[in-house]
Amino acid sequence: MSTVLQTSARLELSRERLRQSMMETSTQQDGSARLGNGRSTVLRLLSWWEHHPLHLAGAVAAETADAMVKSTAQRHPLGLVLGAFVLGGLLVLSRPWRWLFKPALLVAVLPQLVKKIVTRVPPQAWIAMWAALTSNPRHQPNQTMPYTTARSGEVPRPGPRT
Protein backbone atom coordinates (compact mmCIF):
# COMPACT_ATOMS: atom_id res chain seq x y z
CA MET A 1 0.00 0.00 0.00
CA SER A 2 2.86 2.38 0.78
CA THR A 3 4.36 1.87 -2.70
CA VAL A 4 1.06 2.95 -4.24
CA LEU A 5 1.11 6.12 -2.11
CA GLN A 6 4.73 6.78 -3.03
CA THR A 7 3.98 6.24 -6.69
CA SER A 8 0.96 8.54 -6.65
CA ALA A 9 2.94 11.18 -4.73
CA ARG A 10 5.73 10.99 -7.32
CA LEU A 11 3.17 11.25 -10.10
CA GLU A 12 1.56 14.30 -8.51
CA LEU A 13 4.98 15.91 -8.00
CA SER A 14 5.85 15.24 -11.65
CA ARG A 15 2.57 16.79 -12.81
CA GLU A 16 3.18 19.87 -10.68
CA ARG A 17 6.68 20.26 -12.14
CA LEU A 18 5.24 20.00 -15.65
CA ARG A 19 2.65 22.68 -14.85
CA GLN A 20 5.33 25.00 -13.48
CA SER A 21 7.58 24.35 -16.47
CA MET A 22 4.76 25.10 -18.90
CA MET A 23 3.92 28.33 -17.08
CA GLU A 24 7.60 29.41 -17.14
CA THR A 25 7.81 28.58 -20.86
CA SER A 26 4.77 30.68 -21.69
CA THR A 27 6.07 33.68 -19.75
CA GLN A 28 9.54 33.30 -21.30
CA GLN A 29 8.04 33.23 -24.80
CA ASP A 30 6.17 36.44 -24.08
CA GLY A 31 9.37 38.07 -22.85
CA SER A 32 11.72 36.61 -25.46
CA ALA A 33 9.60 37.80 -28.39
CA ARG A 34 10.56 41.37 -27.54
CA LEU A 35 13.27 43.32 -29.29
CA GLY A 36 15.50 46.13 -28.08
CA ASN A 37 12.81 48.64 -27.22
CA GLY A 38 10.30 46.00 -26.11
CA ARG A 39 8.14 45.69 -29.20
CA SER A 40 8.28 42.67 -31.45
CA THR A 41 8.49 42.87 -35.21
CA VAL A 42 5.01 41.42 -35.58
CA LEU A 43 3.55 44.07 -33.32
CA ARG A 44 5.34 46.74 -35.33
CA LEU A 45 3.89 45.38 -38.56
CA LEU A 46 0.41 45.24 -37.07
CA SER A 47 0.74 48.78 -35.79
CA TRP A 48 1.96 49.93 -39.20
CA TRP A 49 -0.98 48.21 -40.90
CA GLU A 50 -3.50 49.76 -38.50
CA HIS A 51 -2.34 53.24 -39.57
CA HIS A 52 -2.01 52.41 -43.26
CA PRO A 53 -4.49 54.19 -45.57
CA LEU A 54 -5.56 50.90 -47.17
CA HIS A 55 -6.40 49.29 -43.82
CA LEU A 56 -9.98 50.57 -43.89
CA ALA A 57 -10.46 49.47 -47.50
CA GLY A 58 -9.08 46.02 -46.69
CA ALA A 59 -11.35 45.68 -43.65
CA VAL A 60 -14.43 46.69 -45.65
CA ALA A 61 -13.49 44.31 -48.49
CA ALA A 62 -12.95 41.46 -46.04
CA GLU A 63 -16.32 42.04 -44.34
CA THR A 64 -18.10 42.29 -47.69
CA ALA A 65 -16.45 39.13 -49.02
CA ASP A 66 -17.25 37.33 -45.77
CA ALA A 67 -20.91 38.32 -45.95
CA MET A 68 -21.15 37.31 -49.62
CA VAL A 69 -19.44 33.98 -49.11
CA LYS A 70 -21.58 33.15 -46.06
CA SER A 71 -24.83 33.97 -47.83
CA THR A 72 -23.75 32.07 -50.95
CA ALA A 73 -22.65 29.10 -48.87
CA GLN A 74 -26.00 29.01 -47.10
CA ARG A 75 -28.06 29.29 -50.29
CA HIS A 76 -25.88 27.39 -52.81
CA PRO A 77 -23.18 25.30 -51.12
CA LEU A 78 -22.52 23.16 -54.21
CA GLY A 79 -22.21 26.27 -56.37
CA LEU A 80 -19.57 27.60 -54.00
CA VAL A 81 -17.64 24.33 -54.17
CA LEU A 82 -17.93 24.30 -57.97
CA GLY A 83 -16.71 27.92 -58.14
CA ALA A 84 -13.73 27.08 -55.93
CA PHE A 85 -12.97 24.09 -58.16
CA VAL A 86 -13.07 26.23 -61.31
CA LEU A 87 -10.95 28.98 -59.74
CA GLY A 88 -8.39 26.40 -58.56
CA GLY A 89 -8.32 24.85 -62.04
CA LEU A 90 -7.69 28.23 -63.64
CA LEU A 91 -4.91 28.87 -61.17
CA VAL A 92 -3.28 25.54 -62.01
CA LEU A 93 -3.66 26.09 -65.76
CA SER A 94 -2.22 29.61 -65.67
CA ARG A 95 0.76 28.51 -63.54
CA PRO A 96 1.59 31.92 -62.08
CA TRP A 97 4.53 30.48 -60.17
CA ARG A 98 6.30 29.95 -63.50
CA TRP A 99 5.93 33.43 -64.97
CA LEU A 100 5.62 35.56 -61.85
CA PHE A 101 9.12 34.92 -60.52
CA LYS A 102 11.10 35.03 -63.74
CA PRO A 103 14.55 36.59 -63.28
CA ALA A 104 13.88 39.23 -65.95
CA LEU A 105 10.72 40.33 -64.15
CA LEU A 106 12.51 40.47 -60.81
CA VAL A 107 15.40 42.43 -62.30
CA ALA A 108 12.95 44.98 -63.69
CA VAL A 109 10.71 45.31 -60.62
CA LEU A 110 12.94 44.60 -57.62
CA PRO A 111 15.16 47.73 -57.79
CA GLN A 112 12.09 49.97 -57.97
CA LEU A 113 10.51 48.25 -54.97
CA VAL A 114 13.70 48.47 -52.94
CA LYS A 115 14.10 52.15 -53.83
CA LYS A 116 10.55 52.93 -52.70
CA ILE A 117 11.01 51.06 -49.43
CA VAL A 118 14.37 52.65 -48.67
CA THR A 119 13.20 56.19 -49.44
CA ARG A 120 10.05 55.90 -47.31
CA VAL A 121 11.78 54.65 -44.18
CA PRO A 122 13.88 57.24 -42.32
CA PRO A 123 17.56 56.42 -41.66
CA GLN A 124 17.02 56.42 -37.88
CA ALA A 125 14.53 53.58 -38.29
CA TRP A 126 17.04 51.54 -40.31
CA ILE A 127 19.70 52.11 -37.67
CA ALA A 128 17.33 51.19 -34.83
CA MET A 129 16.21 48.05 -36.66
CA TRP A 130 19.82 47.00 -37.33
CA ALA A 131 20.77 47.63 -33.70
CA ALA A 132 17.81 45.59 -32.47
CA LEU A 133 18.61 42.68 -34.77
CA THR A 134 22.31 42.59 -33.96
CA SER A 135 22.13 43.20 -30.22
CA ASN A 136 22.72 40.30 -27.87
CA PRO A 137 19.61 39.22 -25.98
CA ARG A 138 19.77 39.77 -22.26
CA HIS A 139 20.97 36.74 -20.43
CA GLN A 140 18.47 35.77 -17.78
CA PRO A 141 19.66 33.56 -14.91
CA ASN A 142 16.71 31.15 -15.10
CA GLN A 143 17.61 30.24 -18.68
CA THR A 144 21.07 28.86 -17.92
CA MET A 145 21.66 25.18 -18.45
CA PRO A 146 22.94 23.21 -15.47
CA TYR A 147 26.33 21.60 -15.94
CA THR A 148 27.10 18.06 -14.91
CA THR A 149 30.04 17.38 -12.70
CA ALA A 150 33.08 16.53 -14.78
CA ARG A 151 35.67 13.95 -13.94
CA SER A 152 39.29 14.99 -14.00
CA GLY A 153 40.41 15.77 -17.52
CA GLU A 154 36.89 16.03 -18.99
CA VAL A 155 35.22 19.10 -20.33
CA PRO A 156 31.91 19.89 -18.56
CA ARG A 157 28.89 19.41 -20.82
CA PRO A 158 25.37 20.74 -20.43
CA GLY A 159 23.27 18.37 -18.40
CA PRO A 160 19.57 17.65 -18.59
CA ARG A 161 17.16 20.39 -17.59
CA THR A 162 15.31 19.79 -14.39
C-alpha positions in Angstrom: 0.0 0.0 0.0 2.9 2.4 0.8 4.4 1.9 -2.7 1.1 3.0 -4.2 1.1 6.1 -2.1 4.7 6.8 -3.0 4.0 6.2 -6.7 1.0 8.5 -6.6 2.9 11.2 -4.7 5.7 11.0 -7.3 3.2 11.2 -10.1 1.6 14.3 -8.5 5.0 15.9 -8.0 5.8 15.2 -11.6 2.6 16.8 -12.8 3.2 19.9 -10.7 6.7 20.3 -12.1 5.2 20.0 -15.7 2.6 22.7 -14.8 5.3 25.0 -13.5 7.6 24.4 -16.5 4.8 25.1 -18.9 3.9 28.3 -17.1 7.6 29.4 -17.1 7.8 28.6 -20.9 4.8 30.7 -21.7 6.1 33.7 -19.7 9.5 33.3 -21.3 8.0 33.2 -24.8 6.2 36.4 -24.1 9.4 38.1 -22.9 11.7 36.6 -25.5 9.6 37.8 -28.4 10.6 41.4 -27.5 13.3 43.3 -29.3 15.5 46.1 -28.1 12.8 48.6 -27.2 10.3 46.0 -26.1 8.1 45.7 -29.2 8.3 42.7 -31.5 8.5 42.9 -35.2 5.0 41.4 -35.6 3.6 44.1 -33.3 5.3 46.7 -35.3 3.9 45.4 -38.6 0.4 45.2 -37.1 0.7 48.8 -35.8 2.0 49.9 -39.2 -1.0 48.2 -40.9 -3.5 49.8 -38.5 -2.3 53.2 -39.6 -2.0 52.4 -43.3 -4.5 54.2 -45.6 -5.6 50.9 -47.2 -6.4 49.3 -43.8 -10.0 50.6 -43.9 -10.5 49.5 -47.5 -9.1 46.0 -46.7 -11.3 45.7 -43.7 -14.4 46.7 -45.6 -13.5 44.3 -48.5 -13.0 41.5 -46.0 -16.3 42.0 -44.3 -18.1 42.3 -47.7 -16.5 39.1 -49.0 -17.2 37.3 -45.8 -20.9 38.3 -46.0 -21.2 37.3 -49.6 -19.4 34.0 -49.1 -21.6 33.2 -46.1 -24.8 34.0 -47.8 -23.8 32.1 -51.0 -22.6 29.1 -48.9 -26.0 29.0 -47.1 -28.1 29.3 -50.3 -25.9 27.4 -52.8 -23.2 25.3 -51.1 -22.5 23.2 -54.2 -22.2 26.3 -56.4 -19.6 27.6 -54.0 -17.6 24.3 -54.2 -17.9 24.3 -58.0 -16.7 27.9 -58.1 -13.7 27.1 -55.9 -13.0 24.1 -58.2 -13.1 26.2 -61.3 -11.0 29.0 -59.7 -8.4 26.4 -58.6 -8.3 24.9 -62.0 -7.7 28.2 -63.6 -4.9 28.9 -61.2 -3.3 25.5 -62.0 -3.7 26.1 -65.8 -2.2 29.6 -65.7 0.8 28.5 -63.5 1.6 31.9 -62.1 4.5 30.5 -60.2 6.3 29.9 -63.5 5.9 33.4 -65.0 5.6 35.6 -61.8 9.1 34.9 -60.5 11.1 35.0 -63.7 14.6 36.6 -63.3 13.9 39.2 -65.9 10.7 40.3 -64.2 12.5 40.5 -60.8 15.4 42.4 -62.3 12.9 45.0 -63.7 10.7 45.3 -60.6 12.9 44.6 -57.6 15.2 47.7 -57.8 12.1 50.0 -58.0 10.5 48.2 -55.0 13.7 48.5 -52.9 14.1 52.1 -53.8 10.5 52.9 -52.7 11.0 51.1 -49.4 14.4 52.7 -48.7 13.2 56.2 -49.4 10.1 55.9 -47.3 11.8 54.7 -44.2 13.9 57.2 -42.3 17.6 56.4 -41.7 17.0 56.4 -37.9 14.5 53.6 -38.3 17.0 51.5 -40.3 19.7 52.1 -37.7 17.3 51.2 -34.8 16.2 48.1 -36.7 19.8 47.0 -37.3 20.8 47.6 -33.7 17.8 45.6 -32.5 18.6 42.7 -34.8 22.3 42.6 -34.0 22.1 43.2 -30.2 22.7 40.3 -27.9 19.6 39.2 -26.0 19.8 39.8 -22.3 21.0 36.7 -20.4 18.5 35.8 -17.8 19.7 33.6 -14.9 16.7 31.1 -15.1 17.6 30.2 -18.7 21.1 28.9 -17.9 21.7 25.2 -18.4 22.9 23.2 -15.5 26.3 21.6 -15.9 27.1 18.1 -14.9 30.0 17.4 -12.7 33.1 16.5 -14.8 35.7 14.0 -13.9 39.3 15.0 -14.0 40.4 15.8 -17.5 36.9 16.0 -19.0 35.2 19.1 -20.3 31.9 19.9 -18.6 28.9 19.4 -20.8 25.4 20.7 -20.4 23.3 18.4 -18.4 19.6 17.6 -18.6 17.2 20.4 -17.6 15.3 19.8 -14.4 
